[in-house]
Amino acid sequence: MTFEELELDPVLLAAIEEQHFNKPTPVQAEVIPEFILRRDVLAGAATGTGKTAAFVLPILQVLLDEPRPTSQPRALILAPTRELAFQIHKVVKQLGDHCNFRSNIVTGGFASDKQLENLNGPLDILVATPGRLLNIMSKEFIDLSYIDMVVIDEADRMLDMGQGPDVLALLEAIPTDFQAACFSATLGGSGVARFAEDILDDPAIIQIDAPNQQSQQIQQVIYFADSREHKRALLMSLLEDDSCKSALVFCNRKERAIELEAWLLEQKVSVDLLHGDMIQAKRMEITRKFTQGKTKVLVATDVAARGLDMLNITHVINYDLPHRGDTYIHRIGRTGRGQNVGIAISLVEIHDLKPLERIQYHMQAKIPVSKIAGLEPQHNTGKAKKAAKKPHKKKIAKKLAKAKKTSKKK
């Protein structure tokens, strides 16, 4: 299938060509026709599959097909984080470059006065995070009366962050009927299903990838580490490999990320740091440098696991293994985007064996294990797994004592 076969307007096809999109991804091919027909959509697709364009393109097409004389926004796109909101707005600007539609963004992390000033003019598409938009709307600084298209992106993440009530409050403030689309990395949980029931009316249900799958363009591998020093040596070997052009390195905690960045700087690595406590302007500057290739390595907490859409990331490295399978999939989805392939590497210590079990159970697949010559682990991971399953000595003693009492009674 081609984008021409989706019957998109020539101005959109021109923008698509400028963005070097070769052909629709599966989620785009499925969603765009349903959305243009003005049907509600519930879509599940792994990260990195082109789902942002899957809803931005039909929104622009509907605005072209159904012009209306209003200066108020007609399309509302809600995202769970400001990083994702900015990425969506960027795609809106790129794909709508020849349309002359006006768009704006409302998120936390910026002075509300400046955002309110930007909302004074005419507007067609509004991209927002739920909390900040609800705050602005409660002060009657924006009118949602003309909204007739609503997209909720990464609904699973919104529910995890407790944003469900804010989203429902915003939708209840829209007085007229509207078309809605709900996107999620997974449709498997009951939470997303109930959320969708409250929002969608007889939706087209589209599941591109099974909820526990990751992009097939990502090569995954595990390296076992004996200690912090061993893990650091593995990391340096991976970063110095010729195949590593740009690497996103994940840590579970801010303190851990700060410590690792400081150590990498000591090793003369081109590195920067990204975590949730930074002001938005600083975060944008850091991601801009990384995107432009001015920084080779970005050490980040999970604030970067969603919303970063960078085609140049060759490696994702889990310096700390995440505790959940869905977090793992979102992390590694930062590489292998578009038509590119990527490498996802996890550095695993003995204490990571339980999270590793959870991740592999979530994916219903084993992640291959590899070794680096000269940096092979000394511990036996097979023995470690068996040891983890052995009952505690105290528990064994209690069972023996109980057995002895039982035998005496007999």
C-alpha positions as CSV (number, residue, x, y, z in Angstrom):
1,M,0.0,0.0,0.0
2,T,1.1,3.6,-0.7
3,F,0.1,6.9,0.9
4,E,-1.6,7.8,-2.4
5,E,-3.9,4.8,-2.0
6,L,-5.1,6.2,1.4
7,E,-6.6,9.1,-0.7
8,L,-4.7,11.8,1.3
9,D,-4.7,15.3,0.0
10,P,-1.8,16.4,-2.3
11,V,-0.6,18.9,0.3
12,L,-0.3,16.1,2.8
13,L,1.4,13.8,0.3
14,A,4.0,16.6,-0.3
15,A,4.7,16.9,3.4
16,I,5.0,13.1,3.7
17,E,7.5,13.0,0.9
18,E,9.5,15.8,2.6
19,Q,9.7,13.7,5.7
20,H,11.0,10.7,3.6
21,F,8.2,8.4,4.6
22,N,8.4,5.6,2.0
23,K,5.1,3.8,2.6
24,P,2.5,3.6,5.4
25,T,3.4,1.5,8.4
26,P,0.8,-1.2,9.4
27,V,-0.8,1.0,12.1
28,Q,-1.0,3.9,9.6
29,A,-2.5,1.7,6.9
30,E,-5.2,0.4,9.4
31,V,-6.0,3.6,11.3
32,I,-6.0,6.4,8.7
33,P,-9.0,5.0,6.6
34,E,-11.1,4.4,9.7
35,F,-10.4,7.8,11.1
36,I,-11.1,9.6,7.8
37,L,-14.5,7.8,7.8
38,R,-15.1,9.5,11.1
39,R,-15.2,6.3,13.1
40,D,-14.0,6.0,16.7
41,V,-10.7,4.0,16.9
42,L,-9.1,1.9,19.6
43,A,-5.6,1.1,18.5
44,G,-2.8,-0.9,20.1
45,A,0.7,-0.8,18.6
46,A,4.2,-1.2,19.8
47,T,6.2,2.0,20.3
48,G,8.2,3.1,17.2
49,T,5.6,1.9,14.7
50,G,4.5,5.3,13.4
51,K,1.4,5.8,15.4
52,T,1.7,9.5,15.8
53,A,1.4,10.1,12.1
54,A,-1.4,7.5,12.1
55,F,-3.6,10.0,13.9
56,V,-2.1,13.3,12.8
57,L,-2.5,12.7,9.1
58,P,-6.3,11.9,9.3
59,I,-6.9,14.8,11.6
60,L,-5.3,17.1,9.0
61,Q,-7.3,15.4,6.2
62,V,-10.6,15.9,8.1
63,L,-9.8,19.6,8.7
64,L,-9.2,19.9,4.9
65,D,-12.3,18.0,4.0
66,E,-14.6,19.7,6.5
67,P,-13.6,23.4,6.8
68,R,-15.6,25.3,9.4
69,P,-15.6,29.1,10.2
70,T,-14.3,29.1,13.8
71,S,-11.2,30.4,15.5
72,Q,-11.5,27.8,18.3
73,P,-9.7,24.4,18.2
74,R,-11.4,21.5,16.5
75,A,-8.9,18.8,17.3
76,L,-7.6,18.0,20.8
77,I,-4.7,15.6,21.2
78,L,-3.9,14.5,24.8
79,A,-0.6,13.1,25.9
80,P,0.6,11.8,29.3
81,T,3.9,13.7,29.4
82,R,5.2,17.0,28.1
83,E,8.0,15.2,26.2
84,L,5.4,13.2,24.2
85,A,3.3,16.3,23.8
86,F,6.2,18.2,22.2
87,Q,7.0,15.3,20.0
88,I,3.4,15.1,18.8
89,H,3.3,18.9,18.2
90,K,6.5,18.6,16.1
91,V,4.8,16.0,13.9
92,V,1.7,18.2,13.6
93,K,3.9,21.0,12.3
94,Q,5.8,18.8,9.9
95,L,2.9,17.0,8.3
96,G,0.8,20.2,8.3
97,D,3.5,22.3,6.8
98,H,1.5,23.1,3.6
99,C,-2.0,23.3,5.2
100,N,-1.9,26.6,7.1
101,F,-3.6,25.1,10.1
102,R,-2.8,26.7,13.4
103,S,-1.6,24.5,16.3
104,N,-0.4,25.1,19.8
105,I,0.7,23.2,22.9
106,V,-0.2,23.3,26.5
107,T,1.9,21.5,29.1
108,G,3.4,21.8,32.5
109,G,7.0,23.0,32.9
110,F,6.4,26.4,31.4
111,A,5.0,29.7,32.7
112,S,1.2,29.6,32.3
113,D,1.1,33.3,31.4
114,K,3.1,32.6,28.2
115,Q,0.9,29.7,27.2
116,L,-2.3,31.7,27.8
117,E,-1.0,34.4,25.6
118,N,-0.4,31.8,22.8
119,L,-4.0,30.6,23.2
120,N,-5.5,34.1,22.5
121,G,-5.2,33.7,18.7
122,P,-7.1,31.4,16.3
123,L,-6.4,27.8,16.8
124,D,-7.2,24.5,14.9
125,I,-5.3,21.8,16.7
126,L,-4.4,21.8,20.4
127,V,-1.9,19.3,21.9
128,A,-1.9,19.2,25.7
129,T,-1.2,17.2,28.8
130,P,-4.4,16.7,30.8
131,G,-3.5,18.4,34.1
132,R,-2.4,21.7,32.7
133,L,-5.2,21.9,30.2
134,L,-7.8,21.2,32.9
135,N,-6.3,23.9,35.0
136,I,-6.4,26.4,32.2
137,M,-10.0,25.4,31.2
138,S,-11.2,25.8,34.8
139,K,-10.1,29.4,34.6
140,E,-12.1,29.8,31.4
141,F,-9.1,30.7,29.3
142,I,-10.0,28.2,26.6
143,D,-13.2,27.1,24.8
144,L,-13.6,23.4,23.9
145,S,-17.1,23.9,22.5
146,Y,-16.0,23.3,18.9
147,I,-13.9,20.2,19.5
148,D,-15.0,17.4,17.2
149,M,-11.9,15.2,17.2
150,V,-10.1,13.9,20.3
151,V,-7.1,11.7,20.3
152,I,-5.8,10.2,23.6
153,D,-2.2,8.9,23.1
154,E,-0.6,6.3,25.3
155,A,-3.7,5.7,27.3
156,D,-2.0,3.0,29.3
157,R,0.6,5.4,30.5
158,M,-2.0,8.0,31.4
159,L,-3.8,5.4,33.6
160,D,-0.4,4.4,35.2
161,M,0.1,8.1,36.1
162,G,-3.4,8.5,37.5
163,Q,-4.5,10.9,34.7
164,G,-7.8,9.1,33.9
165,P,-10.1,11.3,35.9
166,D,-8.5,14.5,34.4
167,V,-9.1,13.1,30.9
168,L,-12.7,12.3,31.6
169,A,-13.3,15.7,33.2
170,L,-11.9,17.4,30.0
171,L,-14.1,15.2,27.7
172,E,-17.2,16.0,29.8
173,A,-16.5,19.7,29.2
174,I,-17.0,19.2,25.4
175,P,-20.7,20.0,24.9
176,T,-21.1,18.4,21.4
177,D,-20.6,15.0,19.9
178,F,-17.0,14.3,18.9
179,Q,-15.0,11.6,17.2
180,A,-12.5,9.9,19.5
181,A,-9.4,7.7,19.1
182,C,-7.5,6.0,21.9
183,F,-4.0,4.7,21.3
184,S,-2.1,2.4,23.7
185,A,1.0,0.3,23.6
186,T,-1.2,-2.5,25.0
187,L,-4.9,-3.2,24.9
188,G,-4.5,-6.3,27.1
189,G,-5.3,-4.7,30.5
190,S,-8.8,-4.3,31.9
191,G,-8.0,-0.7,32.8
192,V,-7.5,0.4,29.2
193,A,-10.7,-1.5,28.2
194,R,-12.8,0.2,30.8
195,F,-11.3,3.6,29.9
196,A,-12.0,3.1,26.2
197,E,-15.6,2.0,27.1
198,D,-16.2,5.4,28.7
199,I,-14.8,7.3,25.8
200,L,-15.4,5.4,22.5
201,D,-18.6,4.6,20.6
202,D,-18.5,1.3,18.7
203,P,-14.8,1.7,17.8
204,A,-12.8,0.1,15.1
205,I,-10.4,-2.1,17.2
206,I,-6.9,-2.3,15.7
207,Q,-4.1,-4.4,17.2
208,I,-1.0,-4.3,15.2
209,D,1.3,-6.0,17.5
210,A,0.4,-8.4,20.4
211,P,0.5,-6.4,23.7
212,N,3.7,-8.2,24.9
213,Q,5.6,-7.7,21.7
214,Q,8.3,-5.2,20.8
215,S,9.4,-4.0,17.3
216,Q,10.9,-6.7,15.2
217,Q,13.6,-4.2,14.0
218,I,15.3,-4.4,17.4
219,Q,18.1,-6.9,18.2
220,Q,18.1,-7.7,21.9
221,V,20.9,-9.1,23.9
222,I,21.9,-9.6,27.6
223,Y,25.4,-9.3,29.1
224,F,25.8,-10.6,32.6
225,A,27.9,-8.6,35.0
226,D,29.5,-9.6,38.3
227,S,29.8,-6.2,39.9
228,R,29.5,-2.5,39.4
229,E,33.1,-2.3,38.1
230,H,32.4,-5.2,35.7
231,K,29.2,-3.5,34.5
232,R,31.0,-0.2,33.9
233,A,33.7,-2.1,31.9
234,L,31.0,-3.7,29.8
235,L,29.3,-0.4,29.2
236,M,32.6,1.3,28.1
237,S,33.3,-1.6,25.7
238,L,29.8,-1.2,24.1
239,L,30.1,2.5,23.8
240,E,33.5,2.3,22.2
241,D,32.3,-0.2,19.6
242,D,32.3,1.2,16.0
243,S,28.6,0.2,15.6
244,C,27.6,2.5,18.5
245,K,26.9,5.9,16.9
246,S,24.4,7.2,19.6
247,A,23.3,5.5,22.8
248,L,20.5,6.0,25.2
249,V,21.5,4.6,28.6
250,F,18.7,4.0,31.1
251,C,19.0,4.1,34.9
252,N,16.2,3.4,37.3
253,R,16.8,6.3,39.7
254,K,17.9,9.9,39.3
255,E,20.8,9.5,41.7
256,R,22.1,6.5,39.8
257,A,21.9,8.4,36.5
258,I,23.8,11.4,38.0
259,E,26.5,9.1,39.3
260,L,26.9,7.3,36.0
261,E,27.0,10.5,34.0
262,A,29.8,11.8,36.2
263,W,31.8,8.6,35.8
264,L,31.4,8.7,32.0
265,L,32.6,12.3,31.9
266,E,35.7,11.1,33.8
267,Q,36.2,8.6,31.0
268,K,36.1,11.4,28.4
269,V,32.8,10.2,27.0
270,S,30.6,12.7,25.2
271,V,27.6,12.4,27.5
272,D,24.6,14.3,28.8
273,L,22.0,13.7,31.5
274,L,18.2,13.7,31.4
275,H,15.8,13.3,34.4
276,G,12.4,14.5,35.5
277,D,13.5,17.2,37.9
278,M,15.0,19.4,35.2
279,I,13.2,22.4,33.9
280,Q,11.6,22.0,30.5
281,A,13.9,24.4,28.7
282,K,17.0,22.4,30.0
283,R,15.4,19.1,28.9
284,M,14.7,20.4,25.5
285,E,18.2,21.7,25.0
286,I,19.7,18.3,26.1
287,T,17.5,16.3,23.7
288,R,18.2,18.8,20.9
289,K,22.0,18.3,21.3
290,F,21.5,14.5,21.4
291,T,19.3,14.5,18.3
292,Q,21.8,16.6,16.4
293,G,24.6,14.3,17.2
294,K,26.5,16.8,19.4
295,T,26.3,14.3,22.3
296,K,26.9,10.6,21.7
297,V,25.5,9.3,24.9
298,L,22.4,10.3,26.8
299,V,22.0,8.9,30.4
300,A,18.4,9.0,31.4
301,T,15.7,7.9,33.8
302,D,12.4,6.6,32.5
303,V,11.3,10.2,31.8
304,A,12.9,9.5,28.4
305,A,11.2,6.2,27.8
306,R,8.3,7.8,26.1
307,G,8.0,10.8,23.8
308,L,11.6,10.7,22.4
309,D,11.2,10.1,18.7
310,M,14.8,10.0,17.4
311,L,15.7,8.1,14.3
312,N,19.5,8.3,15.1
313,I,19.6,6.2,18.3
314,T,21.5,3.0,17.4
315,H,21.7,1.6,20.9
316,V,19.5,1.5,23.9
317,I,21.4,0.2,27.0
318,N,19.6,-0.8,30.2
319,Y,22.4,0.0,32.7
320,D,19.7,-0.8,35.3
321,L,17.2,-3.4,34.3
322,P,13.6,-2.1,34.7
323,H,11.3,-3.9,37.1
324,R,8.4,-4.3,34.6
325,G,8.1,-5.8,31.2
326,D,6.1,-3.0,29.7
327,T,8.7,-0.5,30.8
328,Y,11.4,-2.6,29.2
329,I,9.5,-2.6,25.9
330,H,9.0,1.2,26.0
331,R,12.6,1.7,26.7
332,I,14.0,-0.4,23.9
333,G,11.4,1.1,21.5
334,R,13.6,4.3,21.5
335,T,15.7,2.5,18.9
336,G,14.8,0.7,15.7
337,R,12.3,3.4,14.7
338,G,11.0,4.2,11.3
339,Q,12.9,2.0,8.8
340,N,16.0,1.7,11.0
341,V,17.2,-1.3,12.9
342,G,18.5,-0.9,16.5
343,I,20.3,-2.8,19.3
344,A,18.9,-3.1,22.8
345,I,21.3,-4.3,25.5
346,S,20.7,-5.1,29.1
347,L,23.4,-5.4,31.7
348,V,22.2,-7.9,34.2
349,E,23.6,-8.6,37.7
350,I,22.6,-11.5,40.0
351,H,20.0,-9.3,41.8
352,D,18.3,-8.6,38.4
353,L,17.3,-12.2,37.8
354,K,13.8,-11.8,39.1
355,P,13.0,-8.7,37.0
356,L,14.6,-10.5,34.0
357,E,12.1,-13.3,34.6
358,R,9.2,-10.9,34.7
359,I,10.4,-9.2,31.5
360,Q,10.8,-12.4,29.6
361,Y,7.4,-13.7,30.9
362,H,5.8,-10.5,29.7
363,M,7.3,-10.9,26.2
364,Q,6.8,-14.7,26.2
365,A,10.3,-14.9,24.8
366,K,13.9,-15.4,26.0
367,I,16.4,-12.7,25.4
368,P,19.7,-14.0,24.0
369,V,22.8,-13.9,26.2
370,S,26.2,-12.9,24.8
371,K,29.7,-12.3,26.1
372,I,32.5,-9.8,25.3
373,A,35.9,-11.3,25.0
374,G,38.0,-10.5,28.0
375,L,34.9,-9.4,30.0
376,E,33.2,-12.7,30.5
377,P,31.2,-13.0,33.8
378,Q,32.8,-15.2,36.5
379,H,29.5,-16.2,38.3
380,N,27.4,-19.1,37.1
381,T,24.0,-17.7,36.3
382,G,22.4,-21.1,36.1
383,K,23.4,-21.8,39.7
384,A,22.3,-18.4,40.7
385,K,18.8,-19.1,39.4
386,K,18.6,-22.4,41.3
387,A,19.8,-20.7,44.4
388,A,17.1,-18.1,44.1
389,K,14.5,-20.8,44.0
390,K,15.8,-22.7,47.1
391,P,13.7,-22.3,50.3
392,H,15.2,-20.3,53.1
393,K,17.1,-22.4,55.7
394,K,14.8,-21.1,58.5
395,K,11.8,-22.2,56.5
396,I,13.4,-25.7,56.0
397,A,14.0,-25.9,59.8
398,K,10.4,-25.1,60.6
399,K,9.1,-27.7,58.2
400,L,11.4,-30.4,59.7
401,A,10.3,-29.4,63.3
402,K,6.6,-29.6,62.2
403,A,7.2,-33.0,60.6
404,K,8.8,-34.4,63.8
405,K,5.9,-33.2,65.9
406,T,3.5,-34.9,63.5
407,S,5.4,-38.2,63.7
408,K,5.4,-38.1,67.5
409,K,1.7,-37.7,67.7
410,K,1.2,-40.7,65.5
